Amino acid sequence: MIAGCGSNNTAEAFGLVQHAKRTGADAALIVTPYYNKPTQEGLYRHYEYLAGRVDIPIVLYNVPGRTGVSIAPETVARLSKIDNIVAIKEASGSMDQADQIMQLCDLPVISGEDSLTFPLIAAGAVGVISVSANVAPKLVHDMVWAALDGNMAKARELHKKHYPLSKAVFIETNPIPAKTALGMMGMIKPELRLPLCEMKPENVKKLRAVLKTLKIV
């Protein structure tokens, strides 16, 4: 169990990481501070502060499309020297960013971009923290393990099958399409809290078409 513990306030993030430790989480996933756009030195100090004060494995989380700041590969390399920083969830959408991290250090890279999971694993990533796996867990599981086992022909075939879903679950802001899909599947009642709201009808049709192709609905 990896607990999300991110905040744009280092003191608040510290409290969340402490709570994760107390409640028995296996690790803490800590997104880059959003909105206030810290410098690379500020990012380094943020993570260094948290890692130095709570004895729990920490997974860095880089998703600049949501936070407004990207952690540079050089900063990741610096942070990789801290013992309890154990991986990075890389969701920048950039293969080059992930490749640079893997060139500079041995910190495990986890895909945070569903459409890039297969190519990232082919380049050396170790897995995925996935949105689409909430909708099609077996498909994502089989693709990832085929790639990790070196069966690239099978992984490529599953990637082609998975790719339309990986785009459809981001046709509007996550988690709106994923929850809508799970509602179509009868798994949940797809409640959304403002400022999130229901999908546009035309996008619902596109999502449903992908799910029908995969025989999920």
C-alpha positions in Angstrom: 0.0 0.0 0.0 1.5 3.3 -1.2 -0.1 6.3 0.4 -0.4 9.6 -1.4 1.2 12.2 0.8 1.8 15.2 -1.5 1.3 18.8 -0.6 2.6 22.2 -1.8 3.4 22.9 1.9 6.3 20.9 3.2 5.1 21.0 6.8 1.7 19.6 5.7 3.4 16.9 3.6 5.4 16.0 6.6 2.3 15.5 8.6 0.8 13.3 5.9 4.0 11.2 5.6 4.0 10.7 9.4 0.4 9.6 9.2 1.2 7.1 6.5 4.0 5.7 8.6 1.8 5.4 11.7 -1.1 3.7 9.8 1.2 1.1 8.3 1.6 2.2 4.7 4.4 0.4 2.9 5.6 3.6 1.2 4.6 7.3 0.6 4.0 8.7 -2.9 4.9 12.4 -2.8 4.0 14.6 -5.8 6.0 17.7 -6.6 4.6 20.7 -4.8 1.9 22.2 -7.0 1.0 25.9 -7.7 3.9 27.6 -5.9 6.4 26.2 -8.5 9.6 25.8 -6.4 13.0 25.9 -7.9 15.0 22.7 -8.4 16.9 23.5 -5.1 13.5 24.0 -3.4 12.3 20.6 -4.7 15.5 18.9 -3.5 15.1 20.4 -0.1 11.4 19.5 0.1 12.1 15.8 -0.5 15.3 15.8 1.6 13.4 17.2 4.5 10.7 14.6 4.3 13.0 11.7 3.8 15.2 12.7 6.6 12.4 12.9 9.2 10.2 9.9 8.6 11.6 6.4 8.2 9.4 5.2 5.3 10.2 4.4 1.7 9.4 7.4 -0.5 8.4 7.4 -4.2 8.9 10.7 -6.0 6.0 11.7 -8.3 6.6 13.9 -11.3 3.4 15.0 -13.1 4.1 18.6 -14.4 0.8 18.7 -16.3 -1.0 18.8 -12.9 1.5 20.6 -10.7 3.1 23.2 -12.9 6.6 22.1 -12.1 8.8 19.3 -13.3 11.6 17.7 -11.3 14.8 17.8 -13.4 16.6 14.5 -14.0 19.7 16.0 -12.3 17.6 16.7 -9.2 16.3 13.1 -9.3 19.8 11.9 -9.4 20.7 14.0 -6.4 17.7 12.7 -4.5 18.5 9.1 -5.5 21.5 9.2 -3.1 19.1 9.4 -0.1 18.5 5.8 1.2 14.7 5.9 1.7 14.0 7.5 -1.7 13.3 4.3 -3.5 11.7 5.1 -6.9 10.1 7.8 -9.1 6.6 7.7 -10.7 7.4 9.5 -13.9 4.3 11.0 -15.5 5.7 13.9 -17.5 4.8 12.2 -20.8 8.4 12.5 -22.0 10.4 9.5 -22.9 13.5 11.8 -22.9 12.9 12.8 -19.3 12.7 9.2 -18.2 15.7 8.2 -20.3 17.8 11.0 -18.8 16.9 9.8 -15.2 17.9 6.3 -16.1 21.2 7.6 -17.6 22.0 9.6 -14.5 21.2 7.2 -11.7 19.9 3.8 -10.8 16.7 5.0 -9.1 13.8 2.7 -10.4 11.5 4.5 -12.8 7.8 3.6 -12.6 5.5 4.7 -15.5 2.9 7.2 -14.5 1.7 7.7 -18.1 -0.5 4.7 -19.2 0.1 5.1 -22.9 3.9 5.0 -22.4 4.1 2.1 -20.1 5.3 -0.4 -22.6 8.0 1.8 -24.2 9.1 2.9 -20.8 9.5 -0.6 -19.6 11.4 -1.4 -22.9 13.7 1.4 -22.0 14.3 0.2 -18.4 11.3 1.2 -16.3 10.2 -1.3 -13.7 6.4 -1.1 -13.8 3.4 1.3 -13.7 1.1 3.1 -11.3 -1.8 3.0 -13.6 -5.2 4.6 -14.2 -6.3 2.2 -17.0 -5.6 -0.8 -14.7 -8.7 0.3 -12.7 -10.8 -0.5 -15.8 -8.8 -3.4 -17.3 -6.5 -4.8 -14.6 -5.7 -8.1 -16.4 -4.8 -6.4 -19.6 -2.4 -4.0 -17.9 -1.0 -6.8 -15.7 -0.4 -9.1 -18.6 1.3 -6.4 -20.7 3.6 -5.3 -17.9 4.7 -8.8 -17.0 5.2 -9.8 -20.6 7.5 -6.8 -21.0 9.3 -7.4 -17.7 9.8 -11.0 -18.7 11.4 -10.0 -22.0 8.5 -11.3 -24.1 8.4 -8.1 -26.2 6.3 -9.6 -29.0 3.5 -10.4 -26.6 3.9 -7.1 -24.7 3.8 -5.2 -28.0 0.6 -6.9 -29.0 -1.0 -6.2 -25.7 0.2 -2.6 -25.8 -1.6 -2.1 -29.2 -4.8 -3.5 -27.5 -4.3 -1.3 -24.4 -3.3 1.9 -26.2 -6.9 3.1 -27.1 -8.0 2.6 -23.5 -4.9 4.4 -22.2 -6.0 7.4 -24.2 -9.7 7.1 -23.5 -9.3 7.3 -19.8 -7.7 10.7 -20.2 -10.1 12.0 -22.8 -11.2 14.3 -20.0 -9.6 15.0 -16.7 -8.7 12.0 -14.7 -10.5 10.4 -12.8 -13.7 11.4 -14.6 -13.4 8.9 -17.5 -12.2 6.1 -15.3 -15.1 6.5 -12.9 -17.5 6.8 -15.8 -16.1 3.6 -17.2 -16.5 1.8 -13.9 -20.0 3.1 -13.7 -20.7 1.6 -17.2 -19.3 -1.7 -16.0 -21.6 -1.7 -13.0 -18.7 -1.6 -10.6 -19.5 1.8 -8.9 -21.9 4.6 -8.9 -19.7 7.2 -10.7 -20.1 10.1 -8.2 -17.9 13.2 -8.9 -17.3 16.1 -6.5 -17.1 19.6 -7.8 -15.1 21.1 -9.5 -15.1 17.7 -11.4 -18.3 17.0 -13.3 -19.8 14.5 -15.7 -18.3 13.9 -19.1 -19.5 15.5 -22.3 -22.0 13.2 -24.1 -19.8 12.9 -27.2 -16.8 11.8 -25.0 -19.0 9.2 -23.2 -19.8 7.7 -26.6 -16.1 7.5 -27.5 -15.2 5.9 -24.1 -18.1 3.4 -24.4 -16.9 2.4 -27.9 -13.4 1.6 -26.6 -14.9 -0.4 -23.7 -17.1 -2.3 -26.2 -14.1 -3.1 -28.4 -12.3 -4.6 -25.4 -15.5 -6.4 -24.5 -15.6 -4.8 -21.1 -19.2 -3.6 -21.5 
